[in-house]
Amino acid sequence: MINFVLLISRQGKVRLTKWYSPYSQKERSKVIRELSGMILSRAPKQCNFVEWRGHKVVYKRYASLYFCMCIDQDDNELEVLEIIHHFVEILDRYFGSVCELDLIFNFHKAYYILDEILIAGELQESSKKTVARLIAAQDSLVENAKEEVSSLSNIIAQATK
Amino acid sequence: MNPFSSGTRLRDMIRAIRACKTAAEERAVVRKECAAIRAAINENDNDYRHRNLAKLMFIHMLGYPTHFGQMECLKLIASPGFPEKRIGYLGLMLLLDERQEVLMLVTNSLKQDLNHTNQYIVGLALCALGNICSAEMARDLAPEVERLLQFRDPNIRKKAALCSIRIIKKVPDLAENFINPATSLLREKHHGVLITGVQLCTDLCKISTEALEHIRKKCTDGLVRTLKDLANSPYSPEYDIAGITDPFLHIRLLKLLRVLGEGNADASDTMNDILAQVATKTESNKVAGNAILYECVQTIMSIEDNGGLRVLAINILGRFLSNRDNNIRYVALNMLMKAVTADAQAVQRHRATIIECVKDSDASIQKRALELVYVLVNETNVKPLAKELIDYLEVSDLDFRGDLTAKICSIVAKYSPEKIWYIDQMLKVLSQAGNFVKDEVWYALIVVITNASELHGYTVRALYRAFQMSAEQETLVRVTVWCIGEYGDMLVNNVGMLDIEDPITVTEFDAVDVVEIAIKRHASDLTTKSMALVALLKLSSRFPSCSERIKEIIVQFKGSFVLELQQRAIEFNSIIAKHQNIRSTLVERMPVLDEATSIGRRAGSLPGAASTPTAPSFNLPNGTAKPVAPLVDLLDLSSDDAPAPSSSSGGDILQDLLGVDLSPASQQSVAGQASKSGNDVLLDLLSIGSPSVESSSSTVDILSSNSSNKAPVSSLDGLSSLSLSTKTTSNAAPMMDLLDGFAPIPPTENNGPVYPSVTAFESSSLRLTFNFSKQPGNPQTTVIQATFMNLSSNTYTDFVFQAAVPKFLQLHLDPASSNTLPANGSITQSLKITNSQHGKKSLVMRIRIAYKINGKDTLEEGQVNNFPRGL
């Protein structure tokens, strides 16, 4: 299982965190600081797997962001690399050539997408199309709700005119 | 609209935070935003709750505290609208973890949403539950989740499956409820449901043996069929990754098959064909394909034995080792480590490639490969492997050298076929990486050298050569110095030359040069210098012609600021200068050190059982031997020399005693004490000998003599090892001097008032006597000398005297002369008492005396009222 997901920029800024195993707030800060230092200092040609506290951390750099997932010892590291790639491709399709700014200003949407890919630290869906469809459907519900509120406001405005 | 609500939009806040130049500036912006959000929360503002929570989540991600917003999540979750629920559940998962007590409040909302008519809301609830559910929530909501495993929509079923995984991990007892619904998922066509269903079954098998047996019996054939269909499926764009249909599902199926096949021959046999097909037909050009192959190899290695399949798996790993992708090589090494226990022979065929990985530029791969080499070593291949590793040692990174050195030393120690090879390899390691060698390693090397008597000459010559080129390696220097000290004569005389050796000419002077260099290098540490001093002592015996030179070197360290070196130098100089007759015996060749207890040679020779031997560390060979033998000899020396001088003067005898005691350094404290005591006695004798001293001064001197009575006794005890005649003489002299000391006391003196002594307390077993004196010019203060007399035939131990006085008196107690009151003996204690009502009130005190007789506590109490008047 995946214990947590971490997105950090090349400067060590946190862009997204998701914890599937219980970590206290203090532990989380410590983990982030420790892993940031470890991963950012690795050379580009080194492999994408790091032993850490009895777990393995799989990481991959895309543009200015490092996508990191902490997995158990008996998990398949190569598969996790593919899961990271799966996540990045879905983000890319959703935002259209996704970049770091998209994730900063729309971080909640990145979380919605991650929640359609992983639950309880396990892969949920291998079809990018299905994930995109589910996200679009829920986005529509939000838009519809906004429109309802807006139209209700209009009715009230006219009534009081 | 509430005019006080926070008007900043999420995007604007993020932009403001990103515009901050400093951390302090960012903190200010965040603080302001938090204040606004708190105000909105206090106003119970419904309009912007959604937006405020989004801002809180961003602030939380930056690492600031956001606990005050947790209740907002619950309110949003309880709202009827989908947007509110969506952001509320997201906030719940981010701001809370399962240990927050607030989490209990959300259980009811979750239960309602799990039954909601909107399937997306059901999905939100399942996702939140799966990510943060606690054991209590698991018990409360398990029936809901179990029901949803059969929900009509596959997206709900797959979420329910993963949520179930969390539940059964939190409460394993609930696993049996999920067995049948989980196995139903295995017959699905939807990939998401299959992936999550397979994962749920895998975890069920790990948690429950009942589930394992059930799924193995009912589902193995179906899983094999599913995997076969998947592997043979035509191109499917929705699930295609690099030409492979859904590698994730491949991997989940392979993993579950592994769990089912472990320890079960029938199940293993069922899946052999499909495993062979996957292993041979999966494309290995991309990560996705290699991920499947990696999982397939793991399954093959874990299930019951099929020789052909095993070889196929290991050959896949061999290809992985040659892959240029670091990740592929890394996982191959991991897997080969496990494969060694199953089929060491097959792994051995890839040894050359594994060695290449040790030299990789990637530190992770280096470490993995080194560990693998470690378990591959055996007595057959130890020589070529060690050679490869030692050759690489020279060019390896400093970061890696410590690990590499430790492994090489372990391998060489464990599998060396003969001693000369062992010594040769260790000398190479010490020459190249001596600074990384652990203490137990070079201790063990010395042990082996002492056990190889026919190689002493060879070894010391090899070390001499190595020292010329690698004197910066600390442990090499130590071993060299030790060996030259022990076998320096063999070095100089070319004893035990082997056919393979080149001739070498080393003079005694050259050998001493090595040790002198070692001891004078600034880089040498204390251990090295100490060993060098010991070596010099040994060489002073083996090389008589260099004795003077060695003595000069040692003398320089008598002034060392490092106590260890100073003490050794003083001791050794004494041996060289004064006791040449026993020096050669003292520094005789070290006996052979016990090899079996020192190193764990050849323990666990099977590669599969190989582990790092824990060689028991022991004290320095020299350190171990040093304290015992020389001490005995020195004591003998004291005994021999002491009777020589004879004199009837007590002072002279004391001086001789001091001189003798200084010789054995290990008795430094005794010598110091004797010296101090001697000085006291001399000073007292001088003082007592002056007849012009006033009477009061004489009294003080007498007291001093009494208080220092123990010193002559100690000296006498020290002298007891001398001849009887000397003892008799020394017994008489101090006593006569002391008697002379009493002679000048005049019988009467009118220098001040004299207060009669009083018996302050008396019982059947104890008498307390007070003697009084006044300090000149201080009539308020009285000095009382208390004397306790033991009236019984028992010894009193843990003797404690306590006293209490009225407020107008001030009492100070000095420590007693002893806390043991011998039978029919006495001890004394000094009291100082100040009377603020001097002349008006008399002294009075309550006393308490506690002691033990034969370990039994005894207590005596009383009051002293009979103080003389005028105190």
Interface residues (C-beta under 8 A of the other chain):
Chain A: M1 V14 R15 L16 T17 K18 W19 Y20 P22 Y23 S24 Q25 S29 I32 K45 Q46 C47 N48 F49 V50 E51 N76 E77 L78 E79 L81 E82 I83 H85 H86 I104 F105 F107 H108 Y111 Y112 D115 I119 A120 E122 L123 Q124 E125 S126 S127 K128 K129 T130 L134 A137 Q138 L141 V142 A145 K146
Chain B: R11 I14 R18 A54 M57 F58 M61 L62 G63 P65 G81 F82 P83 R86 I87 L90 M93 L94 D97 E98 R99 N118 Y120 G123 L126 C127 G130 N131 N155 K158 K159 L162 C163 I165 R166 H191 G192 I195 T196 Q199 E238 Y239 I241 D246 P247 F248 L249 I251 R252 K255 V287 A288 N290 A291 Y294 E295 Q298 N326 N327 I328 R329 Y330 V331 S361 D362 A363 S364 I365
